[in-house]
Amino acid sequence: MKKLLFTLCFIPVFMNAQQTVHQDPEIVNYVSQVNTDSLKGHINKLVGFGTRHTMSSVTDTKRGIGAARNWVMKKFREYGKNTNGRMEVFIQNQTIQPDGKRINKPTDLGNVVAILHGTDPADKRIFMMSGHLDSRVSDVMNGRDDAPGANDDGSGVAALIEAARILSQSKFRASIVFVAFSGEEQGLLGSKMLAGKAENENWELEALLNNDMISNSLSSETNLTNTHQLRIFSEGLPQYELDKKAQNIRNLGLENDGRSRQLARYIKETGERYIDNFQIKLIYRNDRFLRGGDHTPFVEKGFPAVRLTEFNENFNHQHQDIRKENGIQYGDLPEFMDFEYFKKNVQVNVSVLSNLAKSPSGPENVKIDVDRLTNFTALSWKQPKSGTVFGYYILMRETDASMWQKKFFTKETSIQLPYSKDNYFFAVQAVTASGNESLAVIPAVAR
């Protein structure tokens, strides 16, 4: 009888500890500003440079990657006027020597970078959005012929420019970096260069959303159309120092809880909160089968980074010379883009970046108590280093679930739940009064 009475008394407390998640009106406003006409204009401008091959001209004012990156920099500087000097825009340059692989002459490699500095100098967190500026045709070394690169990856760069336009109006505590990489098709050269800078300068880079091909909805060969799903590729096991971390991962069963995988879950939950009738699909791979992208150099250095990509790929319009064969038009041309689908994918980025940049940093010193054998789970943590905290969410999911299934809200810095840590995974988020959650923090063991 005592056990039954305890259970009945506990249920109301448990139910009241849960809180409905609402949309933040500020983020709703930003998301609503994503404009298909703007995206079309950016794509047409990028295609108009003829080729954006990494080894194309950097001095021609109308054709080649040099003209393209100068235009992107101009757009960033234009939007920087909205920020009262908080947007820093520059080209990160390096001369690449021939490597016997995909660079056959000295090449001026340049990433276009815009840093929207946060309003709180004490908040060092950085959230990054990226796409790659360079394009190619069938021969990866062909820097002469037209390589429009409308979707691959004009879509990623146009998304950057549109997100920068909208979010330049903001006054977030944390910083957002927008970067158009060069050299992706030649071996992720630009992303390797910036990942090295981030590592050497100890950037507190908490998330990279790499957008590579986000505007095509029709698959080649199968002719399937998908306008309601976006893929996110994320690694589960951290490549960085895996040899040192493997034993602890194995002991705690955290093979599916690397920081990049947590970021992917965050993107799915946040994006689906703000974009109607849309699903973000978690793909349990760092990238497509035996392929790579610009997030990978960051993953290799221990930064949380994921790839956002359309659900269907059309290989008739990817890495192809412009030509017509057997009635089929080949080439990465704007007419094969689905701009309404593209708009939704840009909205995902805007909602996630703004939610992250408005959030507090994650709670510190999150611990799970293992002092005694019990069917309850006790968690404790300390206040985040930055941001204004309204309270905390304790996240819970069954061990075979891909997403967090329950959220418990508290204003305290500890909680005890009637769920066994044998059967569930837990994490803790800090949250603002407007519902902006930090990234989830997995508890360490309290000894």
C-alpha positions as CSV (number, residue, x, y, z in Angstrom):
1,M,0.0,0.0,0.0
2,K,2.8,2.4,0.8
3,K,4.4,1.8,-2.6
4,L,1.1,2.6,-4.4
5,L,0.5,5.7,-2.4
6,F,4.0,7.0,-3.2
7,T,3.4,6.4,-6.9
8,L,0.0,8.3,-6.9
9,C,1.6,11.2,-5.1
10,F,4.5,11.4,-7.5
11,I,2.5,11.5,-10.8
12,P,1.2,15.1,-10.5
13,V,4.8,16.3,-9.7
14,F,6.1,14.4,-12.7
15,M,3.4,15.8,-15.1
16,N,3.9,19.4,-13.9
17,A,7.6,19.0,-14.5
18,Q,7.0,18.8,-18.2
19,Q,6.7,22.0,-20.3
20,T,5.3,22.6,-23.8
21,V,7.9,24.1,-26.2
22,H,6.7,27.2,-27.9
23,Q,8.0,29.1,-30.9
24,D,10.1,32.2,-30.3
25,P,8.3,35.1,-32.1
26,E,11.7,36.7,-33.0
27,I,12.8,33.5,-34.7
28,V,9.4,33.1,-36.4
29,N,10.0,36.6,-37.9
30,Y,13.5,35.7,-39.2
31,V,12.2,32.5,-40.8
32,S,9.4,34.3,-42.5
33,Q,11.9,36.6,-44.2
34,V,13.6,33.9,-46.3
35,N,12.7,34.9,-49.9
36,T,12.6,32.8,-53.0
37,D,13.2,35.8,-55.3
38,S,16.4,36.7,-53.3
39,L,17.6,33.1,-53.6
40,K,16.9,33.0,-57.4
41,G,18.8,36.3,-57.8
42,H,21.8,35.0,-55.9
43,I,21.9,31.7,-57.9
44,N,21.7,33.6,-61.2
45,K,24.5,35.9,-60.2
46,L,26.7,33.0,-59.2
47,V,26.0,31.1,-62.4
48,G,26.8,34.2,-64.3
49,F,30.5,34.0,-63.4
50,G,30.7,31.2,-65.9
51,T,33.0,28.9,-63.9
52,R,33.9,29.1,-60.2
53,H,36.5,26.3,-60.5
54,T,39.2,26.7,-57.8
55,M,41.9,27.1,-60.4
56,S,40.0,29.6,-62.6
57,S,41.0,33.2,-62.7
58,V,41.2,35.3,-59.6
59,T,42.0,38.5,-61.5
60,D,39.2,38.6,-64.1
61,T,36.5,41.0,-62.8
62,K,33.6,39.1,-64.6
63,R,34.5,35.4,-64.9
64,G,36.0,32.9,-62.5
65,I,36.3,32.3,-58.8
66,G,38.0,35.5,-58.0
67,A,35.1,37.6,-59.4
68,A,32.7,35.3,-57.5
69,R,34.3,35.6,-54.2
70,N,34.6,39.4,-54.5
71,W,30.9,39.5,-55.1
72,V,30.1,37.4,-52.1
73,M,32.4,39.6,-50.0
74,K,30.6,42.7,-51.3
75,K,27.2,41.2,-50.3
76,F,28.4,40.4,-46.8
77,R,29.8,43.9,-46.4
78,E,26.5,45.4,-47.6
79,Y,24.6,43.5,-44.9
80,G,27.3,44.4,-42.4
81,K,26.0,47.9,-42.5
82,N,23.0,46.7,-40.4
83,T,25.3,45.6,-37.6
84,N,26.8,48.8,-36.2
85,G,30.3,47.5,-37.0
86,R,29.8,44.0,-35.5
87,M,30.2,42.2,-38.9
88,E,33.8,41.5,-39.8
89,V,34.3,40.5,-43.5
90,F,37.5,39.2,-45.1
91,I,39.0,36.7,-47.5
92,Q,41.2,34.1,-45.8
93,N,44.0,33.5,-48.4
94,Q,46.7,30.9,-49.0
95,T,48.7,30.1,-52.0
96,I,48.4,26.3,-52.7
97,Q,51.3,24.7,-54.6
98,P,50.8,21.8,-57.1
99,D,50.1,18.6,-55.1
100,G,50.2,16.0,-57.9
101,K,46.5,15.3,-57.2
102,R,43.9,18.0,-57.9
103,I,46.1,21.1,-58.0
104,N,48.4,21.4,-61.0
105,K,49.6,25.0,-60.6
106,P,50.1,27.6,-57.8
107,T,46.6,28.6,-56.8
108,D,45.3,31.5,-54.8
109,L,42.9,29.7,-52.4
110,G,40.4,32.0,-50.7
111,N,37.6,31.5,-48.3
112,V,35.1,34.4,-48.0
113,V,34.3,34.8,-44.3
114,A,31.8,37.0,-42.4
115,I,31.8,37.0,-38.6
116,L,28.7,38.5,-37.0
117,H,30.2,39.2,-33.6
118,G,27.9,38.7,-30.6
119,T,26.9,41.5,-28.3
120,D,28.4,40.0,-25.2
121,P,32.2,40.2,-25.3
122,A,32.4,37.5,-22.5
123,D,30.5,35.0,-24.7
124,K,33.1,33.4,-26.9
125,R,30.8,30.8,-28.5
126,I,30.8,30.6,-32.3
127,F,28.1,29.0,-34.5
128,M,29.0,28.6,-38.2
129,M,27.1,28.1,-41.4
130,S,29.0,27.2,-44.6
131,G,28.7,26.3,-48.3
132,H,31.4,25.9,-51.0
133,L,31.9,28.5,-53.7
134,D,33.8,26.5,-56.2
135,S,32.2,24.4,-59.0
136,R,33.3,21.8,-61.5
137,V,32.4,19.8,-64.6
138,S,33.0,16.2,-65.5
139,D,36.8,16.6,-65.4
140,V,37.7,17.9,-61.9
141,M,40.8,19.6,-63.4
142,N,38.9,21.5,-66.1
143,G,39.0,25.1,-65.0
144,R,38.2,26.5,-68.5
145,D,34.7,25.4,-69.5
146,D,31.5,26.7,-68.0
147,A,30.7,25.1,-64.7
148,P,27.5,26.8,-63.5
149,G,27.4,25.0,-60.1
150,A,23.8,26.2,-59.5
151,N,23.0,23.5,-56.9
152,D,26.5,22.2,-56.2
153,D,27.1,24.4,-54.4
154,G,25.6,27.6,-55.5
155,S,22.6,26.7,-53.3
156,G,24.9,26.5,-50.2
157,V,26.4,29.9,-50.9
158,A,23.1,31.6,-51.8
159,A,21.7,30.2,-48.5
160,L,24.7,31.8,-46.7
161,I,24.0,35.2,-48.3
162,E,20.3,35.0,-47.5
163,A,20.9,34.0,-43.9
164,A,23.5,36.8,-43.5
165,R,21.0,39.3,-44.8
166,I,18.3,38.3,-42.4
167,L,20.4,37.6,-39.3
168,S,22.5,40.8,-39.7
169,Q,19.4,42.5,-38.1
170,S,19.9,40.5,-34.9
171,K,21.6,41.3,-31.6
172,F,22.6,37.8,-30.4
173,R,24.9,37.4,-27.5
174,A,27.0,34.7,-29.3
175,S,28.7,35.0,-32.7
176,I,27.7,33.6,-36.1
177,V,30.2,32.9,-38.8
178,F,29.2,32.6,-42.5
179,V,31.8,31.1,-44.8
180,A,32.0,30.3,-48.5
181,F,34.8,27.8,-48.9
182,S,36.9,27.4,-51.9
183,G,38.7,24.2,-53.0
184,E,36.0,21.7,-51.9
185,E,36.0,19.9,-55.2
186,Q,39.9,19.8,-55.2
187,G,40.0,18.0,-51.8
188,L,38.3,20.1,-49.1
189,L,41.2,22.6,-49.2
190,G,39.4,25.7,-48.0
191,S,37.7,24.0,-45.1
192,K,41.0,22.4,-44.0
193,M,42.5,25.9,-44.0
194,L,39.8,27.4,-41.9
195,A,39.6,24.4,-39.5
196,G,43.3,24.8,-38.9
197,K,42.7,28.5,-38.1
198,A,39.9,27.6,-35.7
199,E,42.1,25.1,-33.9
200,N,45.1,27.4,-33.7
201,E,43.1,30.3,-32.4
202,N,41.1,28.1,-29.9
203,W,37.7,29.1,-31.4
204,E,34.8,28.0,-29.2
205,L,33.1,26.6,-32.2
206,E,30.1,24.7,-31.0
207,A,28.3,24.0,-34.2
208,L,29.0,24.0,-38.0
209,L,26.1,23.6,-40.4
210,N,27.6,22.8,-43.7
211,N,25.1,23.2,-46.6
212,D,26.1,21.3,-49.7
213,M,23.4,20.8,-52.4
214,I,20.1,21.8,-50.7
215,S,17.9,22.8,-53.7
216,N,17.2,19.7,-55.8
217,S,14.0,17.6,-55.2
218,L,14.1,15.1,-58.1
219,S,16.3,12.1,-58.1
220,S,18.0,10.8,-61.3
221,E,17.2,7.3,-62.5
222,T,14.4,6.6,-60.1
223,N,12.6,10.0,-60.8
224,L,11.4,10.2,-57.2
225,T,10.4,13.7,-55.9
226,N,10.9,14.7,-52.3
227,T,10.1,18.3,-51.2
228,H,9.4,17.6,-47.5
229,Q,12.6,16.0,-46.2
230,L,16.2,17.2,-45.6
231,R,19.1,14.9,-44.7
232,I,21.6,15.6,-41.9
233,F,24.7,13.5,-41.9
234,S,26.5,13.3,-38.6
235,E,29.1,11.0,-37.0
236,G,28.3,9.0,-33.9
237,L,31.8,8.1,-32.6
238,P,34.1,11.1,-32.4
239,Q,37.0,10.7,-34.7
240,Y,39.1,13.2,-32.7
241,E,41.1,11.3,-30.0
242,L,38.8,8.3,-30.3
243,D,41.6,6.1,-29.1
244,K,41.6,8.0,-25.8
245,K,37.8,8.1,-25.4
246,A,36.8,4.7,-26.7
247,Q,36.8,2.9,-23.3
248,N,34.6,5.5,-21.6
249,I,32.2,5.5,-24.6
250,R,32.0,1.8,-24.4
251,N,31.5,1.7,-20.6
252,L,28.6,4.2,-20.8
253,G,27.1,3.0,-24.1
254,L,27.5,6.4,-25.8
255,E,28.3,5.2,-29.3
256,N,25.3,7.2,-30.6
257,D,26.0,10.4,-28.6
258,G,29.0,12.2,-30.1
259,R,28.7,16.0,-30.2
260,S,28.0,16.0,-33.9
261,R,25.2,13.6,-33.4
262,Q,23.8,15.8,-30.6
263,L,24.0,18.7,-33.0
264,A,22.0,16.8,-35.6
265,R,19.3,16.0,-33.1
266,Y,19.1,19.7,-32.1
267,I,18.8,20.7,-35.8
268,K,16.0,18.3,-36.3
269,E,14.0,19.4,-33.3
270,T,14.5,23.1,-33.9
271,G,14.0,23.0,-37.7
272,E,10.8,21.0,-37.4
273,R,9.5,23.4,-34.7
274,Y,9.6,26.3,-37.2
275,I,9.0,24.8,-40.6
276,D,5.6,23.3,-41.2
277,N,5.0,19.9,-42.8
278,F,8.8,19.3,-43.0
279,Q,10.9,16.4,-41.7
280,I,14.6,16.5,-41.0
281,K,16.1,13.0,-41.5
282,L,19.0,11.9,-39.4
283,I,21.5,9.9,-41.4
284,Y,23.9,7.9,-39.2
285,R,27.0,8.6,-41.3
286,N,29.5,11.5,-41.3
287,D,28.7,11.9,-45.0
288,R,27.3,10.0,-48.0
289,F,28.7,6.5,-48.7
290,L,32.5,6.9,-49.3
291,R,32.1,10.6,-50.0
292,G,33.0,13.8,-48.1
293,G,32.3,17.4,-47.5
294,D,33.6,20.6,-45.9
295,H,32.4,19.7,-42.4
296,T,34.8,16.8,-42.2
297,P,38.0,18.7,-41.5
298,F,36.2,20.3,-38.5
299,V,35.0,16.9,-37.3
300,E,38.6,15.6,-37.5
301,K,39.7,18.4,-35.2
302,G,37.0,17.7,-32.6
303,F,34.4,20.4,-33.5
304,P,30.7,19.4,-33.8
305,A,29.9,19.6,-37.5
306,V,27.3,18.2,-39.8
307,R,26.3,18.2,-43.4
308,L,22.8,19.3,-44.6
309,T,21.9,17.9,-48.0
310,E,18.8,17.5,-50.1
311,F,17.1,14.1,-49.7
312,N,17.4,13.2,-53.4
313,E,20.5,13.7,-55.5
314,N,20.3,14.0,-59.3
315,F,23.6,12.9,-60.9
316,N,22.6,14.2,-64.3
317,H,23.1,17.7,-62.8
318,Q,26.1,17.0,-60.6
319,H,29.7,17.0,-61.8
320,Q,28.6,17.0,-65.4
321,D,29.7,18.9,-68.6
322,I,26.8,20.9,-70.0
323,R,25.5,18.9,-72.9
324,K,22.4,17.1,-74.3
325,E,22.5,13.3,-74.9
326,N,19.6,11.0,-75.8
327,G,17.2,13.7,-75.1
328,I,18.6,14.3,-71.6
329,Q,20.0,17.7,-70.5
330,Y,23.1,17.4,-68.4
331,G,24.7,20.1,-66.3
332,D,24.2,21.8,-63.0
333,L,21.8,24.5,-64.3
334,P,19.3,26.7,-62.4
335,E,16.3,25.4,-64.2
336,F,16.7,22.1,-62.3
337,M,16.4,23.7,-58.9
338,D,13.3,23.6,-56.8
339,F,13.2,27.0,-55.2
340,E,10.3,26.3,-52.8
341,Y,12.1,23.3,-51.4
342,F,15.3,25.4,-51.3
343,K,13.5,28.1,-49.3
344,K,12.5,25.5,-46.6
345,N,16.1,24.3,-46.3
346,V,17.3,27.9,-45.8
347,Q,14.6,28.4,-43.2
348,V,16.0,25.4,-41.3
349,N,19.4,27.1,-41.1
350,V,18.0,30.4,-40.0
351,S,15.9,28.9,-37.3
352,V,18.7,26.8,-35.9
353,L,21.4,29.5,-36.0
354,S,19.2,32.0,-34.3
355,N,18.0,29.6,-31.6
356,L,21.6,28.6,-30.9
357,A,22.9,32.2,-30.8
358,K,20.1,33.3,-28.5
359,S,20.6,30.3,-26.1
360,P,22.7,30.2,-23.0
361,S,25.8,28.1,-23.1
362,G,25.4,24.5,-21.9
363,P,25.2,23.7,-18.2
364,E,28.6,23.1,-16.6
365,N,29.8,20.0,-14.7
366,V,26.8,17.8,-15.5
367,K,26.9,14.6,-13.5
368,I,24.9,11.4,-13.0
369,D,25.0,10.0,-9.5
370,V,26.2,6.3,-9.2
371,D,26.7,6.3,-5.5
372,R,24.2,3.5,-4.9
373,L,22.1,1.0,-6.8
374,T,18.7,2.5,-7.4
375,N,15.9,2.6,-10.0
376,F,15.9,6.4,-9.8
377,T,18.3,8.6,-11.7
378,A,19.8,11.6,-10.0
379,L,21.4,14.4,-12.1
380,S,23.2,17.6,-11.0
381,W,24.9,20.4,-12.8
382,K,26.2,24.0,-12.4
383,Q,25.1,27.2,-14.0
384,P,26.3,27.9,-17.6
385,K,29.2,30.3,-18.2
386,S,27.2,32.7,-20.4
387,G,23.7,33.7,-21.1
388,T,20.6,34.4,-19.1
389,V,19.1,31.2,-17.8
390,F,15.4,30.7,-17.1
391,G,15.7,27.0,-16.2
392,Y,16.8,23.7,-17.5
393,Y,15.5,20.8,-19.6
394,I,16.4,17.3,-18.6
395,L,16.2,15.2,-21.8
396,M,15.5,11.5,-21.8
397,R,15.3,8.7,-24.4
398,E,15.2,5.0,-24.5
399,T,18.5,3.4,-25.6
400,D,17.2,2.4,-29.0
401,A,15.5,5.7,-29.8
402,S,17.1,8.1,-32.2
403,M,15.6,11.3,-30.7
404,W,15.1,12.6,-27.2
405,Q,11.6,11.5,-26.2
406,K,10.8,13.4,-23.0
407,K,11.7,16.8,-21.5
408,F,11.5,17.6,-17.8
409,F,11.7,21.3,-16.8
410,T,13.2,22.6,-13.6
411,K,14.7,25.8,-12.2
412,E,16.9,23.9,-9.9
413,T,20.4,22.5,-10.6
414,S,19.6,19.0,-9.7
415,I,16.8,16.5,-10.3
416,Q,15.8,12.9,-9.4
417,L,13.7,11.0,-11.9
418,P,11.9,7.6,-11.4
419,Y,13.7,6.1,-14.5
420,S,16.6,3.7,-14.4
421,K,19.9,4.8,-16.1
422,D,20.1,1.2,-17.2
423,N,17.2,1.7,-19.6
424,Y,17.5,5.4,-20.6
425,F,20.0,8.0,-21.8
426,F,19.9,11.5,-20.2
427,A,21.2,15.0,-21.1
428,V,20.7,18.5,-19.7
429,Q,20.1,21.8,-21.6
430,A,19.9,25.4,-20.3
431,V,17.0,27.4,-21.6
432,T,16.0,31.1,-21.8
433,A,12.6,32.5,-21.0
434,S,11.8,32.6,-24.7
435,G,12.6,28.9,-25.0
436,N,16.0,29.0,-26.7
437,E,17.8,25.8,-25.6
438,S,21.5,25.2,-25.4
439,L,23.0,22.2,-27.0
440,A,22.5,19.0,-24.9
441,V,25.2,18.0,-22.4
442,I,25.6,14.3,-21.7
443,P,26.4,13.7,-18.0
444,A,29.7,12.4,-16.7
445,V,29.8,10.0,-13.9
446,A,29.9,11.5,-10.4
447,R,32.5,9.6,-8.3
